[in-house]
Amino acid sequence: MTTTHPGSVFTPTLADMEECYDGILVASLADTGDAIAVTGSKHRALEALDGYYRTVCGQSNLLDDASRPLTDAYYFLDSGHAVFTRAADGGWRAVPVAEDAPGAVDVTWFRDPSGPVPEPYTRTGDPRLF
C-alpha cells in the first residue's frame, strides 16, 4: 500500500488495488459483487474487469453467465471521477466527485449484475430517438 495518512487523498497504484489488466487497475468493492477500474474508458474497463472476474473470481465472465453476451455488462458500468481517500485501517474509499475536484481520478464502477438488464434499456415499444 502507498503510505498516506487516514483521510488523505491519494492516486491509487497497483499496491492499493487487487490487479492490473492491460494497464488498468482493478479492485472489488466489499462483498457486494461491485468493482472499480481506474479508467474513464468503458470499453477498457470492460476488458479489465472481465479479466479480473475470470482470473481472480473464477467466473465464466464478468456477468458470471456464459450464456449472456458480454456487451450486457455495459449497462452495469458507470464512468466518472472519484477521489480516493485512505481509511484508518489502511484501506481506502472511492468517493464520486466532479471531474474538476482536487485529486479527482477517472474511474468506472461496475455494479453487481444479478438480475435483468436495468430499465430503460429493456423497453421496446418507445419511440426511437434517432
Secondary structure, DSSP 8 states (H G I E B T S, - for coil): -----TT-EE---TTTSSEEETTEEEEEETTTTEEEES-S-HHHHHHHHHHHHHHTS--SSTTS-TTS-GGGGGGGEEEEEEEEEE-TTS-EEEEEE-TTSTT-EEEEEE----SS--TTTT--SS----
